[in-house]
Amino acid sequence: MKMRKMIAAIGLLVFALTTVACSTVKGGAIGAGTGAAIGAGTGYGAGKGALIGTGVGVAAGAIYDITK
């Protein structure tokens, strides 16, 4: 049950940030949510997956902003 609440909160955070923020923050939020979901699904750990996903998402968002 605790994992469901955390994933729901991350989903709401992703939605909120994607509606009002720039690409770098959006990338981080989407990466964190996706990484947490993948980490939880694979048993690797939602926290570790969220950290890795945030880094990848921020990097992708920054590259998009630079090339845009």
Predicted model as a PDB file, atoms N, CA, C, CB and O in Angstrom, pLDDT in the B-factor column:
MODEL        1                                                                  
ATOM      1  N   MET A   1       0.818  -1.193   0.000  1.00 58.00           N  
ATOM      2  CA  MET A   1       0.000   0.000   0.000  1.00 58.00           C  
ATOM      3  C   MET A   1       0.864   1.260   0.000  1.00 58.00           C  
ATOM      4  CB  MET A   1      -0.932  -0.003   1.201  1.00 58.00           C  
ATOM      5  O   MET A   1       0.542   2.239  -0.673  1.00 58.00           O  
ATOM      6  N   LYS A   2       1.954   1.229   0.752  1.00 74.00           N  
ATOM      7  CA  LYS A   2       2.834   2.384   0.832  1.00 74.00           C  
ATOM      8  C   LYS A   2       3.444   2.693  -0.537  1.00 74.00           C  
ATOM      9  CB  LYS A   2       3.939   2.141   1.869  1.00 74.00           C  
ATOM     10  O   LYS A   2       3.579   3.858  -0.910  1.00 74.00           O  
ATOM     11  N   MET A   3       3.811   1.650  -1.281  1.00 75.00           N  
ATOM     12  CA  MET A   3       4.392   1.830  -2.611  1.00 75.00           C  
ATOM     13  C   MET A   3       3.381   2.477  -3.553  1.00 75.00           C  
ATOM     14  CB  MET A   3       4.867   0.479  -3.182  1.00 75.00           C  
ATOM     15  O   MET A   3       3.751   3.327  -4.362  1.00 75.00           O  
ATOM     16  N   ARG A   4       2.121   2.092  -3.461  1.00 75.00           N  
ATOM     17  CA  ARG A   4       1.089   2.683  -4.320  1.00 75.00           C  
ATOM     18  C   ARG A   4       0.927   4.172  -4.053  1.00 75.00           C  
ATOM     19  CB  ARG A   4      -0.246   1.971  -4.112  1.00 75.00           C  
ATOM     20  O   ARG A   4       0.763   4.963  -4.982  1.00 75.00           O  
ATOM     21  N   LYS A   5       0.971   4.550  -2.786  1.00 75.00           N  
ATOM     22  CA  LYS A   5       0.855   5.972  -2.443  1.00 75.00           C  
ATOM     23  C   LYS A   5       2.050   6.748  -2.984  1.00 75.00           C  
ATOM     24  CB  LYS A   5       0.746   6.158  -0.913  1.00 75.00           C  
ATOM     25  O   LYS A   5       1.889   7.862  -3.483  1.00 75.00           O  
ATOM     26  N   MET A   6       3.252   6.170  -2.890  1.00 77.00           N  
ATOM     27  CA  MET A   6       4.443   6.846  -3.374  1.00 77.00           C  
ATOM     28  C   MET A   6       4.390   6.998  -4.898  1.00 77.00           C  
ATOM     29  CB  MET A   6       5.705   6.075  -2.951  1.00 77.00           C  
ATOM     30  O   MET A   6       4.728   8.056  -5.427  1.00 77.00           O  
ATOM     31  N   ILE A   7       3.977   5.969  -5.586  1.00 76.00           N  
ATOM     32  CA  ILE A   7       3.886   6.043  -7.041  1.00 76.00           C  
ATOM     33  C   ILE A   7       2.808   7.040  -7.463  1.00 76.00           C  
ATOM     34  CB  ILE A   7       3.591   4.654  -7.633  1.00 76.00           C  
ATOM     35  O   ILE A   7       2.983   7.766  -8.442  1.00 76.00           O  
ATOM     36  N   ALA A   8       1.697   7.078  -6.730  1.00 79.00           N  
ATOM     37  CA  ALA A   8       0.645   8.050  -7.029  1.00 79.00           C  
ATOM     38  C   ALA A   8       1.146   9.473  -6.812  1.00 79.00           C  
ATOM     39  CB  ALA A   8      -0.594   7.787  -6.162  1.00 79.00           C  
ATOM     40  O   ALA A   8       0.851  10.366  -7.606  1.00 79.00           O  
ATOM     41  N   ALA A   9       1.901   9.685  -5.738  1.00 80.00           N  
ATOM     42  CA  ALA A   9       2.451  11.019  -5.473  1.00 80.00           C  
ATOM     43  C   ALA A   9       3.445  11.423  -6.549  1.00 80.00           C  
ATOM     44  CB  ALA A   9       3.123  11.061  -4.098  1.00 80.00           C  
ATOM     45  O   ALA A   9       3.462  12.577  -6.977  1.00 80.00           O  
ATOM     46  N   ILE A  10       4.265  10.494  -6.982  1.00 79.00           N  
ATOM     47  CA  ILE A  10       5.225  10.791  -8.052  1.00 79.00           C  
ATOM     48  C   ILE A  10       4.482  11.106  -9.343  1.00 79.00           C  
ATOM     49  CB  ILE A  10       6.200   9.604  -8.266  1.00 79.00           C  
ATOM     50  O   ILE A  10       4.869  12.007 -10.086  1.00 79.00           O  
ATOM     51  N   GLY A  11       3.423  10.367  -9.604  1.00 80.00           N  
ATOM     52  CA  GLY A  11       2.627  10.642 -10.796  1.00 80.00           C  
ATOM     53  C   GLY A  11       2.011  12.030 -10.774  1.00 80.00           C  
ATOM     54  O   GLY A  11       2.005  12.725 -11.790  1.00 80.00           O  
ATOM     55  N   LEU A  12       1.498  12.435  -9.630  1.00 78.00           N  
ATOM     56  CA  LEU A  12       0.937  13.785  -9.507  1.00 78.00           C  
ATOM     57  C   LEU A  12       2.023  14.847  -9.660  1.00 78.00           C  
ATOM     58  CB  LEU A  12       0.228  13.951  -8.153  1.00 78.00           C  
ATOM     59  O   LEU A  12       1.792  15.894 -10.266  1.00 78.00           O  
ATOM     60  N   LEU A  13       3.197  14.578  -9.113  1.00 77.00           N  
ATOM     61  CA  LEU A  13       4.315  15.510  -9.251  1.00 77.00           C  
ATOM     62  C   LEU A  13       4.718  15.639 -10.716  1.00 77.00           C  
ATOM     63  CB  LEU A  13       5.518  15.048  -8.403  1.00 77.00           C  
ATOM     64  O   LEU A  13       4.966  16.742 -11.202  1.00 77.00           O  
ATOM     65  N   VAL A  14       4.782  14.527 -11.405  1.00 76.00           N  
ATOM     66  CA  VAL A  14       5.115  14.554 -12.833  1.00 76.00           C  
ATOM     67  C   VAL A  14       4.090  15.376 -13.589  1.00 76.00           C  
ATOM     68  CB  VAL A  14       5.185  13.126 -13.411  1.00 76.00           C  
ATOM     69  O   VAL A  14       4.454  16.206 -14.423  1.00 76.00           O  
ATOM     70  N   PHE A  15       2.823  15.158 -13.311  1.00 76.00           N  
ATOM     71  CA  PHE A  15       1.771  15.909 -13.998  1.00 76.00           C  
ATOM     72  C   PHE A  15       1.883  17.399 -13.717  1.00 76.00           C  
ATOM     73  CB  PHE A  15       0.392  15.402 -13.577  1.00 76.00           C  
ATOM     74  O   PHE A  15       1.782  18.217 -14.631  1.00 76.00           O  
ATOM     75  N   ALA A  16       2.093  17.751 -12.457  1.00 67.00           N  
ATOM     76  CA  ALA A  16       2.186  19.166 -12.092  1.00 67.00           C  
ATOM     77  C   ALA A  16       3.383  19.837 -12.744  1.00 67.00           C  
ATOM     78  CB  ALA A  16       2.273  19.315 -10.581  1.00 67.00           C  
ATOM     79  O   ALA A  16       3.272  20.948 -13.263  1.00 67.00           O  
ATOM     80  N   LEU A  17       4.511  19.175 -12.720  1.00 62.00           N  
ATOM     81  CA  LEU A  17       5.705  19.792 -13.290  1.00 62.00           C  
ATOM     82  C   LEU A  17       5.645  19.878 -14.816  1.00 62.00           C  
ATOM     83  CB  LEU A  17       6.938  19.014 -12.869  1.00 62.00           C  
ATOM     84  O   LEU A  17       6.156  20.833 -15.401  1.00 62.00           O  
ATOM     85  N   THR A  18       5.038  18.911 -15.450  1.00 62.00           N  
ATOM     86  CA  THR A  18       4.977  18.965 -16.911  1.00 62.00           C  
ATOM     87  C   THR A  18       4.022  20.042 -17.408  1.00 62.00           C  
ATOM     88  CB  THR A  18       4.558  17.620 -17.463  1.00 62.00           C  
ATOM     89  O   THR A  18       4.113  20.460 -18.562  1.00 62.00           O  
ATOM     90  N   THR A  19       3.127  20.487 -16.571  1.00 57.00           N  
ATOM     91  CA  THR A  19       2.199  21.514 -17.028  1.00 57.00           C  
ATOM     92  C   THR A  19       2.735  22.923 -16.828  1.00 57.00           C  
ATOM     93  CB  THR A  19       0.888  21.369 -16.314  1.00 57.00           C  
ATOM     94  O   THR A  19       2.240  23.853 -17.466  1.00 57.00           O  
ATOM     95  N   VAL A  20       3.730  23.117 -15.962  1.00 52.00           N  
ATOM     96  CA  VAL A  20       4.165  24.482 -15.664  1.00 52.00           C  
ATOM     97  C   VAL A  20       5.662  24.727 -15.786  1.00 52.00           C  
ATOM     98  CB  VAL A  20       3.741  24.833 -14.300  1.00 52.00           C  
ATOM     99  O   VAL A  20       6.083  25.875 -15.641  1.00 52.00           O  
ATOM    100  N   ALA A  21       6.479  23.734 -16.039  1.00 54.00           N  
ATOM    101  CA  ALA A  21       7.921  23.917 -15.950  1.00 54.00           C  
ATOM    102  C   ALA A  21       8.609  23.788 -17.306  1.00 54.00           C  
ATOM    103  CB  ALA A  21       8.505  22.917 -14.985  1.00 54.00           C  
ATOM    104  O   ALA A  21       7.992  23.425 -18.307  1.00 54.00           O  
ATOM    105  N   CYS A  22       9.902  24.094 -17.306  1.00 71.00           N  
ATOM    106  CA  CYS A  22      10.696  24.017 -18.529  1.00 71.00           C  
ATOM    107  C   CYS A  22      11.096  22.570 -18.815  1.00 71.00           C  
ATOM    108  CB  CYS A  22      11.948  24.907 -18.418  1.00 71.00           C  
ATOM    109  O   CYS A  22      10.823  21.670 -18.021  1.00 71.00           O  
ATOM    110  N   SER A  23      11.736  22.364 -19.941  1.00 75.00           N  
ATOM    111  CA  SER A  23      12.063  21.005 -20.384  1.00 75.00           C  
ATOM    112  C   SER A  23      13.016  20.278 -19.445  1.00 75.00           C  
ATOM    113  CB  SER A  23      12.665  21.052 -21.761  1.00 75.00           C  
ATOM    114  O   SER A  23      12.891  19.068 -19.254  1.00 75.00           O  
ATOM    115  N   THR A  24      13.962  20.995 -18.859  1.00 77.00           N  
ATOM    116  CA  THR A  24      14.909  20.334 -17.964  1.00 77.00           C  
ATOM    117  C   THR A  24      14.194  19.768 -16.741  1.00 77.00           C  
ATOM    118  CB  THR A  24      16.010  21.313 -17.528  1.00 77.00           C  
ATOM    119  O   THR A  24      14.443  18.629 -16.346  1.00 77.00           O  
ATOM    120  N   VAL A  25      13.316  20.551 -16.150  1.00 74.00           N  
ATOM    121  CA  VAL A  25      12.585  20.078 -14.971  1.00 74.00           C  
ATOM    122  C   VAL A  25      11.583  19.001 -15.374  1.00 74.00           C  
ATOM    123  CB  VAL A  25      11.860  21.253 -14.267  1.00 74.00           C  
ATOM    124  O   VAL A  25      11.383  18.028 -14.648  1.00 74.00           O  
ATOM    125  N   LYS A  26      10.963  19.177 -16.523  1.00 77.00           N  
ATOM    126  CA  LYS A  26      10.039  18.150 -17.006  1.00 77.00           C  
ATOM    127  C   LYS A  26      10.762  16.829 -17.204  1.00 77.00           C  
ATOM    128  CB  LYS A  26       9.376  18.590 -18.319  1.00 77.00           C  
ATOM    129  O   LYS A  26      10.268  15.771 -16.813  1.00 77.00           O  
ATOM    130  N   GLY A  27      11.937  16.900 -17.814  1.00 82.00           N  
ATOM    131  CA  GLY A  27      12.712  15.679 -18.034  1.00 82.00           C  
ATOM    132  C   GLY A  27      13.071  14.997 -16.734  1.00 82.00           C  
ATOM    133  O   GLY A  27      13.007  13.772 -16.628  1.00 82.00           O  
ATOM    134  N   GLY A  28      13.452  15.794 -15.734  1.00 84.00           N  
ATOM    135  CA  GLY A  28      13.769  15.226 -14.428  1.00 84.00           C  
ATOM    136  C   GLY A  28      12.573  14.574 -13.774  1.00 84.00           C  
ATOM    137  O   GLY A  28      12.685  13.495 -13.193  1.00 84.00           O  
ATOM    138  N   ALA A  29      11.430  15.225 -13.865  1.00 81.00           N  
ATOM    139  CA  ALA A  29      10.219  14.683 -13.250  1.00 81.00           C  
ATOM    140  C   ALA A  29       9.763  13.407 -13.945  1.00 81.00           C  
ATOM    141  CB  ALA A  29       9.100  15.720 -13.282  1.00 81.00           C  
ATOM    142  O   ALA A  29       9.412  12.420 -13.299  1.00 81.00           O  
ATOM    143  N   ILE A  30       9.776  13.446 -15.264  1.00 84.00           N  
ATOM    144  CA  ILE A  30       9.365  12.249 -16.012  1.00 84.00           C  
ATOM    145  C   ILE A  30      10.350  11.114 -15.770  1.00 84.00           C  
ATOM    146  CB  ILE A  30       9.262  12.553 -17.527  1.00 84.00           C  
ATOM    147  O   ILE A  30       9.958   9.959 -15.608  1.00 84.00           O  
ATOM    148  N   GLY A  31      11.638  11.460 -15.747  1.00 87.00           N  
ATOM    149  CA  GLY A  31      12.650  10.447 -15.479  1.00 87.00           C  
ATOM    150  C   GLY A  31      12.517   9.842 -14.098  1.00 87.00           C  
ATOM    151  O   GLY A  31      12.672   8.633 -13.926  1.00 87.00           O  
ATOM    152  N   ALA A  32      12.229  10.688 -13.101  1.00 87.00           N  
ATOM    153  CA  ALA A  32      12.070  10.185 -11.733  1.00 87.00           C  
ATOM    154  C   ALA A  32      10.876   9.253 -11.631  1.00 87.00           C  
ATOM    155  CB  ALA A  32      11.913  11.347 -10.747  1.00 87.00           C  
ATOM    156  O   ALA A  32      10.969   8.179 -11.037  1.00 87.00           O  
ATOM    157  N   GLY A  33       9.762   9.658 -12.205  1.00 85.00           N  
ATOM    158  CA  GLY A  33       8.566   8.817 -12.162  1.00 85.00           C  
ATOM    159  C   GLY A  33       8.760   7.499 -12.885  1.00 85.00           C  
ATOM    160  O   GLY A  33       8.382   6.438 -12.390  1.00 85.00           O  
ATOM    161  N   THR A  34       9.357   7.585 -14.065  1.00 86.00           N  
ATOM    162  CA  THR A  34       9.589   6.371 -14.844  1.00 86.00           C  
ATOM    163  C   THR A  34      10.601   5.467 -14.155  1.00 86.00           C  
ATOM    164  CB  THR A  34      10.071   6.723 -16.254  1.00 86.00           C  
ATOM    165  O   THR A  34      10.412   4.253 -14.074  1.00 86.00           O  
ATOM    166  N   GLY A  35      11.689   6.077 -13.655  1.00 86.00           N  
ATOM    167  CA  GLY A  35      12.705   5.287 -12.966  1.00 86.00           C  
ATOM    168  C   GLY A  35      12.167   4.611 -11.724  1.00 86.00           C  
ATOM    169  O   GLY A  35      12.515   3.465 -11.439  1.00 86.00           O  
ATOM    170  N   ALA A  36      11.316   5.312 -10.976  1.00 86.00           N  
ATOM    171  CA  ALA A  36      10.721   4.723  -9.775  1.00 86.00           C  
ATOM    172  C   ALA A  36       9.819   3.550 -10.136  1.00 86.00           C  
ATOM    173  CB  ALA A  36       9.926   5.779  -8.994  1.00 86.00           C  
ATOM    174  O   ALA A  36       9.837   2.512  -9.474  1.00 86.00           O  
ATOM    175  N   ALA A  37       9.034   3.725 -11.187  1.00 86.00           N  
ATOM    176  CA  ALA A  37       8.131   2.646 -11.600  1.00 86.00           C  
ATOM    177  C   ALA A  37       8.916   1.432 -12.086  1.00 86.00           C  
ATOM    178  CB  ALA A  37       7.180   3.136 -12.706  1.00 86.00           C  
ATOM    179  O   ALA A  37       8.587   0.297 -11.743  1.00 86.00           O  
ATOM    180  N   ILE A  38       9.952   1.672 -12.882  1.00 85.00           N  
ATOM    181  CA  ILE A  38      10.759   0.556 -13.381  1.00 85.00           C  
ATOM    182  C   ILE A  38      11.505  -0.109 -12.227  1.00 85.00           C  
ATOM    183  CB  ILE A  38      11.758   1.041 -14.461  1.00 85.00           C  
ATOM    184  O   ILE A  38      11.559  -1.336 -12.141  1.00 85.00           O  
ATOM    185  N   GLY A  39      12.081   0.710 -11.338  1.00 86.00           N  
ATOM    186  CA  GLY A  39      12.792   0.148 -10.194  1.00 86.00           C  
ATOM    187  C   GLY A  39      11.892  -0.682  -9.300  1.00 86.00           C  
ATOM    188  O   GLY A  39      12.287  -1.751  -8.835  1.00 86.00           O  
ATOM    189  N   ALA A  40      10.686  -0.196  -9.059  1.00 85.00           N  
ATOM    190  CA  ALA A  40       9.746  -0.939  -8.224  1.00 85.00           C  
ATOM    191  C   ALA A  40       9.296  -2.219  -8.915  1.00 85.00           C  
ATOM    192  CB  ALA A  40       8.533  -0.072  -7.881  1.00 85.00           C  
ATOM    193  O   ALA A  40       9.135  -3.258  -8.275  1.00 85.00           O  
ATOM    194  N   GLY A  41       9.096  -2.135 -10.218  1.00 85.00           N  
ATOM    195  CA  GLY A  41       8.628  -3.306 -10.964  1.00 85.00           C  
ATOM    196  C   GLY A  41       9.669  -4.399 -11.085  1.00 85.00           C  
ATOM    197  O   GLY A  41       9.332  -5.582 -11.109  1.00 85.00           O  
ATOM    198  N   THR A  42      10.931  -4.012 -11.162  1.00 85.00           N  
ATOM    199  CA  THR A  42      11.990  -4.997 -11.328  1.00 85.00           C  
ATOM    200  C   THR A  42      12.579  -5.476 -10.012  1.00 85.00           C  
ATOM    201  CB  THR A  42      13.075  -4.428 -12.176  1.00 85.00           C  
ATOM    202  O   THR A  42      13.367  -6.422  -9.992  1.00 85.00           O  
ATOM    203  N   GLY A  43      12.205  -4.836  -8.917  1.00 82.00           N  
ATOM    204  CA  GLY A  43      12.736  -5.214  -7.618  1.00 82.00           C  
ATOM    205  C   GLY A  43      14.052  -4.531  -7.298  1.00 82.00           C  
ATOM    206  O   GLY A  43      14.653  -4.813  -6.262  1.00 82.00           O  
ATOM    207  N   TYR A  44      14.507  -3.649  -8.153  1.00 81.00           N  
ATOM    208  CA  TYR A  44      15.772  -2.935  -7.935  1.00 81.00           C  
ATOM    209  C   TYR A  44      15.626  -1.897  -6.835  1.00 81.00           C  
ATOM    210  CB  TYR A  44      16.242  -2.261  -9.231  1.00 81.00           C  
ATOM    211  O   TYR A  44      16.585  -1.610  -6.118  1.00 81.00           O  
ATOM    212  N   GLY A  45      14.460  -1.348  -6.702  1.00 82.00           N  
ATOM    213  CA  GLY A  45      14.190  -0.340  -5.668  1.00 82.00           C  
ATOM    214  C   GLY A  45      13.717   0.950  -6.297  1.00 82.00           C  
ATOM    215  O   GLY A  45      14.364   1.487  -7.196  1.00 82.00           O  
ATOM    216  N   ALA A  46      12.595   1.443  -5.826  1.00 82.00           N  
ATOM    217  CA  ALA A  46      12.004   2.658  -6.399  1.00 82.00           C  
ATOM    218  C   ALA A  46      12.898   3.872  -6.176  1.00 82.00           C  
ATOM    219  CB  ALA A  46      10.622   2.915  -5.795  1.00 82.00           C  
ATOM    220  O   ALA A  46      12.997   4.733  -7.050  1.00 82.00           O  
ATOM    221  N   GLY A  47      13.545   3.949  -5.024  1.00 84.00           N  
ATOM    222  CA  GLY A  47      14.405   5.094  -4.724  1.00 84.00           C  
ATOM    223  C   GLY A  47      15.601   5.179  -5.649  1.00 84.00           C  
ATOM    224  O   GLY A  47      15.904   6.245  -6.184  1.00 84.00           O  
ATOM    225  N   LYS A  48      16.280   4.062  -5.840  1.00 85.00           N  
ATOM    226  CA  LYS A  48      17.441   4.043  -6.732  1.00 85.00           C  
ATOM    227  C   LYS A  48      17.014   4.307  -8.170  1.00 85.00           C  
ATOM    228  CB  LYS A  48      18.178   2.695  -6.635  1.00 85.00           C  
ATOM    229  O   LYS A  48      17.683   5.045  -8.893  1.00 85.00           O  
ATOM    230  N   GLY A  49      15.921   3.715  -8.580  1.00 86.00           N  
ATOM    231  CA  GLY A  49      15.419   3.943  -9.936  1.00 86.00           C  
ATOM    232  C   GLY A  49      15.048   5.396 -10.159  1.00 86.00           C  
ATOM    233  O   GLY A  49      15.292   5.941 -11.235  1.00 86.00           O  
ATOM    234  N   ALA A  50      14.459   6.031  -9.149  1.00 87.00           N  
ATOM    235  CA  ALA A  50      14.083   7.440  -9.272  1.00 87.00           C  
ATOM    236  C   ALA A  50      15.318   8.326  -9.387  1.00 87.00           C  
ATOM    237  CB  ALA A  50      13.233   7.876  -8.073  1.00 87.00           C  
ATOM    238  O   ALA A  50      15.321   9.280 -10.165  1.00 87.00           O  
ATOM    239  N   LEU A  51      16.360   8.026  -8.629  1.00 86.00           N  
ATOM    240  CA  LEU A  51      17.589   8.821  -8.712  1.00 86.00           C  
ATOM    241  C   LEU A  51      18.237   8.709 -10.088  1.00 86.00           C  
ATOM    242  CB  LEU A  51      18.579   8.379  -7.635  1.00 86.00           C  
ATOM    243  O   LEU A  51      18.635   9.714 -10.677  1.00 86.00           O  
ATOM    244  N   ILE A  52      18.338   7.498 -10.589  1.00 88.00           N  
ATOM    245  CA  ILE A  52      18.937   7.306 -11.909  1.00 88.00           C  
ATOM    246  C   ILE A  52      18.068   7.958 -12.978  1.00 88.00           C  
ATOM    247  CB  ILE A  52      19.125   5.804 -12.210  1.00 88.00           C  
ATOM    248  O   ILE A  52      18.581   8.635 -13.869  1.00 88.00           O  
ATOM    249  N   GLY A  53      16.769   7.758 -12.894  1.00 88.00           N  
ATOM    250  CA  GLY A  53      15.847   8.342 -13.872  1.00 88.00           C  
ATOM    251  C   GLY A  53      15.873   9.857 -13.860  1.00 88.00           C  
ATOM    252  O   GLY A  53      15.760  10.484 -14.913  1.00 88.00           O  
ATOM    253  N   THR A  54      16.022  10.460 -12.681  1.00 87.00           N  
ATOM    254  CA  THR A  54      16.093  11.917 -12.588  1.00 87.00           C  
ATOM    255  C   THR A  54      17.317  12.437 -13.317  1.00 87.00           C  
ATOM    256  CB  THR A  54      16.119  12.368 -11.124  1.00 87.00           C  
ATOM    257  O   THR A  54      17.227  13.404 -14.074  1.00 87.00           O  
ATOM    258  N   GLY A  55      18.454  11.807 -13.098  1.00 87.00           N  
ATOM    259  CA  GLY A  55      19.682  12.236 -13.765  1.00 87.00           C  
ATOM    260  C   GLY A  55      19.585  12.135 -15.271  1.00 87.00           C  
ATOM    261  O   GLY A  55      19.981  13.055 -15.986  1.00 87.00           O  
ATOM    262  N   VAL A  56      19.070  11.040 -15.749  1.00 88.00           N  
ATOM    263  CA  VAL A  56      18.920  10.850 -17.194  1.00 88.00           C  
ATOM    264  C   VAL A  56      17.911  11.845 -17.763  1.00 88.00           C  
ATOM    265  CB  VAL A  56      18.481   9.405 -17.508  1.00 88.00           C  
ATOM    266  O   VAL A  56      18.139  12.429 -18.822  1.00 88.00           O  
ATOM    267  N   GLY A  57      16.806  12.034 -17.063  1.00 87.00           N  
ATOM    268  CA  GLY A  57      15.777  12.958 -17.540  1.00 87.00           C  
ATOM    269  C   GLY A  57      16.245  14.402 -17.581  1.00 87.00           C  
ATOM    270  O   GLY A  57      15.942  15.127 -18.528  1.00 87.00           O  
ATOM    271  N   VAL A  58      16.982  14.827 -16.561  1.00 84.00           N  
ATOM    272  CA  VAL A  58      17.503  16.192 -16.531  1.00 84.00           C  
ATOM    273  C   VAL A  58      18.495  16.400 -17.665  1.00 84.00           C  
ATOM    274  CB  VAL A  58      18.168  16.494 -15.175  1.00 84.00           C  
ATOM    275  O   VAL A  58      18.476  17.435 -18.331  1.00 84.00           O  
ATOM    276  N   ALA A  59      19.352  15.428 -17.883  1.00 84.00           N  
ATOM    277  CA  ALA A  59      20.323  15.539 -18.972  1.00 84.00           C  
ATOM    278  C   ALA A  59      19.610  15.645 -20.319  1.00 84.00           C  
ATOM    279  CB  ALA A  59      21.280  14.329 -18.968  1.00 84.00           C  
ATOM    280  O   ALA A  59      19.968  16.480 -21.150  1.00 84.00           O  
ATOM    281  N   ALA A  60      18.615  14.809 -20.530  1.00 86.00           N  
ATOM    282  CA  ALA A  60      17.878  14.847 -21.799  1.00 86.00           C  
ATOM    283  C   ALA A  60      17.132  16.165 -21.959  1.00 86.00           C  
ATOM    284  CB  ALA A  60      16.893  13.673 -21.884  1.00 86.00           C  
ATOM    285  O   ALA A  60      17.111  16.736 -23.049  1.00 86.00           O  
ATOM    286  N   GLY A  61      16.521  16.649 -20.888  1.00 82.00           N  
ATOM    287  CA  GLY A  61      15.809  17.924 -20.946  1.00 82.00           C  
ATOM    288  C   GLY A  61      16.733  19.092 -21.226  1.00 82.00           C  
ATOM    289  O   GLY A  61      16.382  19.997 -21.983  1.00 82.00           O  
ATOM    290  N   ALA A  62      17.915  19.081 -20.620  1.00 78.00           N  
ATOM    291  CA  ALA A  62      18.892  20.154 -20.857  1.00 78.00           C  
ATOM    292  C   ALA A  62      19.383  20.136 -22.287  1.00 78.00           C  
ATOM    293  CB  ALA A  62      20.078  20.029 -19.900  1.00 78.00           C  
ATOM    294  O   ALA A  62      19.522  21.186 -22.913  1.00 78.00           O  
ATOM    295  N   ILE A  63      19.645  18.955 -22.805  1.00 80.00           N  
ATOM    296  CA  ILE A  63      20.080  18.848 -24.209  1.00 80.00           C  
ATOM    297  C   ILE A  63      18.977  19.368 -25.128  1.00 80.00           C  
ATOM    298  CB  ILE A  63      20.440  17.371 -24.572  1.00 80.00           C  
ATOM    299  O   ILE A  63      19.251  20.076 -26.097  1.00 80.00           O  
ATOM    300  N   TYR A  64      17.744  19.017 -24.824  1.00 79.00           N  
ATOM    301  CA  TYR A  64      16.631  19.499 -25.638  1.00 79.00           C  
ATOM    302  C   TYR A  64      16.547  21.025 -25.600  1.00 79.00           C  
ATOM    303  CB  TYR A  64      15.309  18.884 -25.156  1.00 79.00           C  
ATOM    304  O   TYR A  64      16.338  21.662 -26.633  1.00 79.00           O  
ATOM    305  N   ASP A  65      16.709  21.612 -24.411  1.00 73.00           N  
ATOM    306  CA  ASP A  65      16.658  23.071 -24.286  1.00 73.00           C  
ATOM    307  C   ASP A  65      17.784  23.737 -25.072  1.00 73.00           C  
ATOM    308  CB  ASP A  65      16.738  23.481 -22.812  1.00 73.00           C  
ATOM    309  O   ASP A  65      17.573  24.766 -25.714  1.00 73.00           O  
ATOM    310  N   ILE A  66      18.972  23.152 -25.021  1.00 75.00           N  
ATOM    311  CA  ILE A  66      20.116  23.739 -25.728  1.00 75.00           C  
ATOM    312  C   ILE A  66      19.924  23.691 -27.232  1.00 75.00           C  
ATOM    313  CB  ILE A  66      21.403  23.017 -25.351  1.00 75.00           C  
ATOM    314  O   ILE A  66      20.212  24.664 -27.930  1.00 75.00           O  
ATOM    315  N   THR A  67      19.440  22.566 -27.733  1.00 79.00           N  
ATOM    316  CA  THR A  67      19.293  22.406 -29.184  1.00 79.00           C  
ATOM    317  C   THR A  67      18.011  23.025 -29.720  1.00 79.00           C  
ATOM    318  CB  THR A  67      19.330  20.942 -29.547  1.00 79.00           C  
ATOM    319  O   THR A  67      17.858  23.145 -30.935  1.00 79.00           O  
ATOM    320  N   LYS A  68      17.112  23.410 -28.879  1.00 72.00           N  
ATOM    321  CA  LYS A  68      15.806  23.953 -29.292  1.00 72.00           C  
ATOM    322  C   LYS A  68      15.922  25.356 -29.798  1.00 72.00           C  
ATOM    323  CB  LYS A  68      14.822  23.915 -28.148  1.00 72.00           C  
ATOM    324  O   LYS A  68      14.921  25.958 -30.185  1.00 72.00           O  
TER     325      LYS A  68                                                      
ENDMDL                                                                          
END                                                                             
